[in-house]
Amino acid sequence: MRGILASSIALYAASSALGALIPYSDLKARGYSTPLADCLQTAGLDPVVEGDAAYATDSSPFNLRLPWKPAALVYPRDSRGVSAAVKCGAKTGVKVNARSGGHSYAAFALGGEDGHLTVSLDDLRTLSLSGTKGTFGAGNHLGDVALFLWENGKRALAHGTCPYVGIGGHAGQGGFGLPSRAWGLLADQITSLEIVTADGAIRTASKTQNADLFWAATGAGASFGIITSFTAETHAALDSIAFAYNFDGYGAARASEGLQAWQAFANDPVNKLDTAVGLQIHVNPGSSPSGVVFSVSGVYYGVDEATVNSTFAPLLEKLGTPTSTSLQKQDWITSVLYLAGVNTTAQLNTTLAPDTHDTFYATSTFVPEAAPMNQEASDALFEYFYGPGANTSVAWFAIFDLYGGGDSVIARADKDTNAFDARDALYSIQYYGTIPASVSDADGIAFIQGMKTAVESNQPETQFKEYVNYIDSTYTAAESHKRYYPTHTDKLKTLKDKYDPKRVINFPQDF
Ligand SMILES: Cc1cc2nc3c(=O)[nH]c(=O)nc-3n(C[C@H](O)[C@H](O)[C@H](O)COP(=O)(O)OP(=O)(O)OC[C@H]3O[C@@H](n4cnc5c(N)ncnc54)[C@H](O)[C@@H]3O)c2cc1C
């Protein structure tokens, strides 16, 4: 991997790739042959194709609802291998997609339709630190990155909570975490990256080198090539207080008032909320009289309990007395574990245990700072949560993540910092539902979409954007561009024409 200085520490380069169980040459001898697989084999990339015993496992998506069948999967060991794979896709007319953690909600690393070439980055797992700059192979997952930084100088980055989410999709499309109001999205913390573009060229991109490509790849990364490594400016890891205020006694009306109070508190222009606060609302079915639990929670970095108590006193005056409260003082890595819902640092090392799967549909809403959710919309949303939501076998949750408010680094950055197109957001709402076998796909999807409709139909004057990392598998390309990149679509299309005129790297919602 390029860019690792002699003074840097290169810790572990673990391999979790499965790879072919039957060499492609053996399959070929048995009569199986395609131009793509032949090209990959000639390039030294033993492809996994249908017929190989590893194919079913290697092509299994995180979201089992979308089991696309790739034409082949490869596991290159370096950027040159990635380049060779991209060239084979281009030469044989097979569309190519990168897979980092494989957590795309639409399984777009498998193409989002049958017949693509998946370039799995499982073997690009180098991690290094040079001064305050960390460089990470694009096959690393968030848990591995957090653990490496902590163990090598107590450094940290703002990123999402799930250890198994890959840095490739996450940083390529944004990447929100609880410290993001202070440090920005993961994409904002990237200072340079190495990327293989559709022509097979291995390029370095930063604000000063291939700046247009860097702009596009930090926000719309999936469309512009295969990023092989990311370099990021890290931060000193901070102690924090994790807080949670649970309101089991709420019904719909009280919860709607709670949201109104929460967003006013978060967006107060006079008493600005400290950027060191990561703030959420969680709503999900649970053991409460109404069958639904509402909680306000988050992490306040670099402060003591007294500051947490005084900061949230005005909000709690409006929310009422919680049915339970928890305040937990923790060092940085304990906060990473807490947010991930795991207990030991070994659980952050994703090379030690396989990933899990789910069968789900999710979608999202960004609520703008300039147009917070109005009373009708929040009433309708919570009536939905506490009504149909209390009587469904879809295992759903909704998470409200504060992006803006106060001097949030996400919201105050120039709106064209990178391709991420929602710097005007006050908060995101993720609506997520695991669909059991007893519920049809269509009914499960419709149930989750009912949440978003409750908001949109009661606030029609607002053009709500959505978060591309919670990519909605039901969107057409046109709809997705409108939702994810409303002001950046034209520029992204122009850059796609420049870097990938033949649409070699491609998925159904691409430019
Ligand atoms: C359990 C769970 C928790 C999550 N929590 C958060 C959270 O806290 N905050 C948040 O912001 N998001 C969160 N997400 C969403 C997550 O950020 C996205 O699903 C993300 O895109 C996954 O990245 P990946 O590399 O794992 O997925 P993949 O499926 O590998 O990739 C996603 C997309 O990016 C492309 N891609 C992957 N690697 C590269 C690369 N190296 N170069 C170019 N394109 C690439 C793929 O082709 C695909 O289109 C969560 C998702 C899950 C499943």
The ligand as a Gaussian input file, in Angstrom:
#p B3LYP/6-31G(d) Opt

LIG

0 1
 C      -25.632000      -2.329000      11.585000
 C      -25.377000      -1.035000      10.850000
 C      -25.065000       0.107000      11.581000
 C      -24.804000       1.319000      10.918000
 N      -24.506000       2.433000      11.656000
 C      -24.224000       3.591000      11.002000
 C      -23.868000       4.761000      11.731000
 O      -23.782000       4.751000      12.968000
 N      -23.602000       5.901000      11.039000
 C      -23.664000       5.941000       9.669000
 O      -23.361000       6.982000       9.099000
 N      -24.007000       4.843000       8.952000
 C      -24.279000       3.684000       9.585000
 N      -24.627000       2.576000       8.864000
 C      -24.729000       2.677000       7.401000
 C      -23.363000       2.428000       6.748000
 O      -22.573000       3.599000       6.884000
 C      -23.551000       2.107000       5.256000
 O      -24.342000       0.955000       5.117000
 C      -22.217000       1.951000       4.539000
 O      -22.341000       2.311000       3.199000
 C      -21.677000       0.547000       4.651000
 O      -20.383000       0.506000       4.159000
 P      -19.737000      -0.921000       3.852000
 O      -18.387000      -0.695000       3.305000
 O      -19.898000      -1.794000       5.048000
 O      -20.734000      -1.490000       2.769000
 P      -20.540000      -2.024000       1.276000
 O      -21.818000      -2.732000       0.997000
 O      -19.279000      -2.754000       1.116000
 O      -20.471000      -0.689000       0.441000
 C      -21.523000       0.246000       0.376000
 C      -21.450000       0.961000      -0.972000
 O      -20.181000       1.593000      -1.102000
 C      -19.436000       1.006000      -2.168000
 N      -18.067000       0.815000      -1.694000
 C      -17.651000       0.018000      -0.683000
 N      -16.322000       0.111000      -0.558000
 C      -15.905000       0.968000      -1.485000
 C      -14.629000       1.439000      -1.858000
 N      -13.541000       1.048000      -1.219000
 N      -14.529000       2.288000      -2.894000
 C      -15.637000       2.694000      -3.551000
 N      -16.875000       2.272000      -3.250000
 C      -17.008000       1.420000      -2.211000
 C      -20.116000      -0.303000      -2.494000
 O      -19.907000      -0.690000      -3.828000
 C      -21.560000       0.021000      -2.154000
 O      -22.170000       0.720000      -3.208000
 C      -24.885000       1.372000       9.507000
 C      -25.189000       0.221000       8.792000
 C      -25.443000      -0.973000       9.456000
 C      -25.772000      -2.188000       8.647000

